[in-house]
């Protein structure tokens, strides 16, 4: 079982205008589907992503 230190999280958002997502907050301030700029009504979440294991 992996330890909790091997877990990595990233912040994503879901467009309030067209419901597209998840969209990376680090890469996209605008929705790639409809062009809506992320606003206070867009849902922002932290999601767990896989981390690469070193050999």
DSSP file (Angstrom, degrees, kcal/mol; ACC not computed):
  #  RESIDUE AA STRUCTURE BP1 BP2  ACC     N-H-->O    O-->H-N    N-H-->O    O-->H-N    TCO  KAPPA ALPHA  PHI   PSI    X-CA   Y-CA   Z-CA
    1    1 A X              0   0    0      0, 0.0     2,-0.0     0, 0.0     0, 0.0   0.000 360.0 360.0 360.0 128.6    0.0    0.0    0.0
    2    2 A X        -     0   0    0      1,-0.1     2,-0.1     2,-0.1     5,-0.0  -0.345 360.0-116.4 -67.6 147.2    1.5    3.4   -1.0
    3    3 A X    >   -     0   0    0      1,-0.1     3,-1.7    -2,-0.0     4,-0.2  -0.397  25.0-109.9 -78.0 162.0    2.2    5.8    1.8
    4    4 A X  G >  S+     0   0    0      1,-0.3     3,-1.3     2,-0.2    -1,-0.1   0.739 114.7  68.9 -65.4 -21.6    0.4    9.1    1.9
    5    5 A X  G 3  S+     0   0    0      1,-0.3    -1,-0.3     3,-0.0    -3,-0.0   0.680  91.3  61.3 -71.2 -15.6    3.6   11.0    1.0
    6    6 A X  G <  S+     0   0    0     -3,-1.7     2,-0.4     2,-0.0    45,-0.3   0.474  84.2  99.4 -88.0  -1.3    3.4    9.4   -2.5
    7    7 A X    <   -     0   0    0     -3,-1.3     2,-0.4    -4,-0.2    43,-0.1  -0.686  55.0-166.7 -88.2 137.7    0.1   11.1   -3.2
    8    8 A X  E     -A   49   0A   0     41,-1.2    41,-3.4    -2,-0.4     2,-0.3  -0.957   2.0-158.3-124.5 142.6    0.1   14.3   -5.2
    9    9 A X  E     -A   48   0A   0     -2,-0.4     2,-0.3    39,-0.3    39,-0.2  -0.883   5.9-170.8-120.5 151.4   -2.7   16.8   -5.6
   10   10 A X  E     -A   47   0A   0     37,-2.2    37,-2.8    -2,-0.3     2,-0.5  -0.979  25.2-117.1-137.8 152.1   -3.5   19.4   -8.3
   11   11 A X  E     +A   46   0A   0     -2,-0.3    14,-1.9    35,-0.2    15,-0.5  -0.769  37.4 171.2 -94.0 130.4   -6.1   22.1   -8.4
   12   12 A X  E     -AB  45  24A   0     33,-3.0    33,-2.7    -2,-0.5     2,-0.3  -0.858  15.4-150.0-130.2 165.6   -8.7   22.0  -11.2
   13   13 A X  E     -AB  44  23A   0     10,-2.5    10,-2.0    -2,-0.3     2,-0.4  -0.956   8.3-140.2-138.4 159.5  -11.9   23.8  -12.1
   14   14 A X  E     -A   43   0A   0     29,-2.4    29,-1.0    -2,-0.3     7,-0.2  -0.979  33.1-112.3-120.7 128.4  -15.2   23.1  -13.8
   15   15 A X     >  -     0   0    0      5,-2.6     4,-1.6    -2,-0.4    23,-0.1  -0.378  15.3-156.7 -65.9 127.5  -16.7   25.8  -16.0
   16   16 A X  T  4 S+     0   0    0     -2,-0.2    -1,-0.2     2,-0.2    22,-0.0   0.741  92.1  53.7 -72.0 -24.3  -19.9   27.4  -14.7
   17   17 A X  T  4 S+     0   0    0      1,-0.1    -1,-0.2     3,-0.1    -2,-0.0   0.920 131.8   4.2 -79.5 -46.3  -21.0   28.4  -18.2
   18   18 A X  T  4 S-     0   0    0      2,-0.1    -2,-0.2    18,-0.0    -1,-0.1   0.420  91.3-121.3-122.7  -0.9  -20.7   25.0  -20.1
   19   19 A X     <  +     0   0    0     -4,-1.6    -3,-0.1     1,-0.2     2,-0.1   0.657  57.1 153.8  67.0  19.2  -19.9   22.5  -17.2
   20   20 A X        -     0   0    0     -6,-0.0    -5,-2.6     2,-0.0     2,-0.2  -0.451  28.9 -89.3 -73.0 151.9  -16.7   21.4  -18.9
   21   21 A X        -     0   0    0      1,-0.3    -7,-0.2    -7,-0.2     2,-0.1  -0.816  46.8 -29.8 154.2 170.8  -13.9   20.1  -16.7
   22   22 A X        +     0   0    0     -9,-0.4     2,-0.4    -2,-0.2    -1,-0.3   0.434  62.6 173.8 -75.2 145.8  -11.7   19.2  -15.0
   23   23 A X  E     -B   13   0A   0    -10,-2.0   -10,-2.5    -3,-0.2     2,-0.3  -0.978  35.1-112.0-123.3 133.8   -9.6   22.1  -16.3
   24   24 A X  E  >  -B   12   0A   0     -2,-0.4     4,-2.3   -12,-0.2   -12,-0.2  -0.479  14.9-155.2 -68.9 127.8   -6.1   22.8  -14.8
   25   25 A X  T  4 S+     0   0    0    -14,-1.9    -1,-0.2    -2,-0.3   -13,-0.1   0.798  95.3  56.2 -70.7 -27.6   -6.0   26.1  -12.9
   26   26 A X  T  4 S+     0   0    0    -15,-0.5    -1,-0.2     1,-0.1     3,-0.1   0.790 120.2  27.0 -73.7 -27.8   -2.3   26.3  -13.5
   27   27 A X  T  4 S+     0   0    0      1,-0.2     2,-0.5    -3,-0.2    -2,-0.2   0.753 120.0  44.5-106.7 -29.6   -2.6   26.1  -17.3
   28   28 A X     <  +     0   0    0     -4,-2.3    -1,-0.2     1,-0.1     4,-0.1  -0.872  37.5 167.7-131.2 100.0   -6.1   27.5  -18.3
   29   29 A X  S    S+     0   0    0     -2,-0.5     9,-2.7    -3,-0.1     2,-0.3   0.659  80.9  53.2 -77.3 -14.7   -7.6   30.7  -16.9
   30   30 A X  B    S-C   37   0B   0      7,-0.2     2,-0.3   -15,-0.0     7,-0.2  -0.920  97.9-104.4-119.8 146.5  -10.2   30.4  -19.7
   31   31 A X     >  -     0   0    0      5,-2.8     4,-1.9    -2,-0.3    -2,-0.1  -0.511  22.0-146.9 -66.8 127.3  -12.4   27.4  -20.5
   32   32 A X  T  4 S+     0   0    0     -2,-0.3    -1,-0.1     1,-0.2    -9,-0.0   0.715  95.1  50.2 -69.6 -18.6  -11.1   25.6  -23.7
   33   33 A X  T  4 S+     0   0    0      3,-0.1    -1,-0.2     1,-0.1    -2,-0.0   0.886 131.7   5.6 -85.7 -42.2  -14.6   24.7  -24.7
   34   34 A X  T  4 S-     0   0    0      2,-0.1    -2,-0.2   -14,-0.0    -1,-0.1   0.506  91.1-117.4-124.9  -7.2  -16.5   28.0  -24.5
   35   35 A X     <  +     0   0    0     -4,-1.9     2,-0.2     1,-0.3    -3,-0.1   0.495  56.9 154.9  84.0   3.0  -13.9   30.6  -23.7
   36   36 A X        -     0   0    0     -6,-0.1    -5,-2.8     1,-0.1     2,-0.3  -0.441  43.9-125.5 -65.6 132.9  -15.5   31.6  -20.3
   37   37 A X  B     -C   30   0B   0     -7,-0.2    -7,-0.2    -2,-0.2    -1,-0.1  -0.647  35.1 -98.7 -78.5 135.4  -13.0   33.1  -17.9
   38   38 A X        +     0   0    0     -9,-2.7     2,-0.2    -2,-0.3    -1,-0.1  -0.296  55.1 174.5 -55.8 132.1  -12.9   31.2  -14.5
   39   39 A X    >   -     0   0    0     -3,-0.0     3,-1.3     4,-0.0   -23,-0.1  -0.679  49.1 -83.8-131.5-177.3  -15.0   33.1  -12.0
   40   40 A X  T 3  S+     0   0    0      1,-0.3     4,-0.1    -2,-0.2    -2,-0.1   0.660 124.1  58.9 -68.5 -15.4  -16.3   32.7   -8.4
   41   41 A X  T 3  S+     0   0    0      2,-0.1     2,-0.3     0, 0.0    -1,-0.3   0.613  83.9  96.0 -88.6 -13.0  -19.2   30.6   -9.7
   42   42 A X  S <  S-     0   0    0     -3,-1.3     2,-0.4     1,-0.1   -27,-0.2  -0.591  83.9-115.4 -76.1 137.4  -16.9   28.0  -11.3
   43   43 A X  E     -A   14   0A   0    -29,-1.0   -29,-2.4    -2,-0.3     2,-0.4  -0.604  30.1-164.6 -77.4 127.9  -16.3   25.0   -9.0
   44   44 A X  E     +A   13   0A   0     -2,-0.4     2,-0.3   -31,-0.2   -31,-0.2  -0.954  14.1 170.7-114.8 132.4  -12.6   24.6   -7.9
   45   45 A X  E     -A   12   0A   0    -33,-2.7   -33,-3.0    -2,-0.4     2,-0.5  -0.953  33.9-126.6-138.6 156.6  -11.4   21.3   -6.4
   46   46 A X  E     -A   11   0A   0     -2,-0.3     2,-0.3   -35,-0.2   -35,-0.2  -0.918  33.8-168.9 -98.5 127.6   -8.2   19.6   -5.4
   47   47 A X  E     -A   10   0A   0    -37,-2.8   -37,-2.2    -2,-0.5     2,-0.4  -0.909  22.4-116.4-120.1 149.9   -7.9   16.2   -7.0
   48   48 A X  E     -A    9   0A   0     -2,-0.3     2,-0.3   -39,-0.2   -39,-0.3  -0.655  33.0-170.7 -81.7 133.0   -5.5   13.4   -6.4
   49   49 A X  E     -A    8   0A   0    -41,-3.4   -41,-1.2    -2,-0.4     2,-0.2  -0.878  29.4 -97.0-121.2 158.0   -3.2   12.5   -9.3
   50   50 A X        -     0   0    0     -2,-0.3     2,-0.4   -43,-0.1   -43,-0.1  -0.479  34.3-146.7 -72.1 140.4   -0.8    9.6   -9.7
   51   51 A X        -     0   0    0    -45,-0.3     2,-0.2    -2,-0.2   -45,-0.0  -0.859  20.7-111.8-106.5 146.5    2.8   10.2   -8.8
   52   52 A X        -     0   0    0     -2,-0.4     2,-0.4     1,-0.0    -1,-0.0  -0.534  28.1-132.7 -76.1 137.9    5.6    8.5  -10.7
   53   53 A X        -     0   0    0     -2,-0.2     2,-0.3     2,-0.0    -1,-0.0  -0.752  16.1-127.9 -91.3 137.8    7.6    6.0   -8.7
   54   54 A X              0   0    0     -2,-0.4    -1,-0.0     1,-0.1     0, 0.0  -0.621 360.0 360.0 -81.3 142.6   11.4    6.1   -8.9
   55   55 A X              0   0    0     -2,-0.3    -1,-0.1     0, 0.0    -2,-0.0   0.424 360.0 360.0 -94.8 360.0   13.2    2.9   -9.8
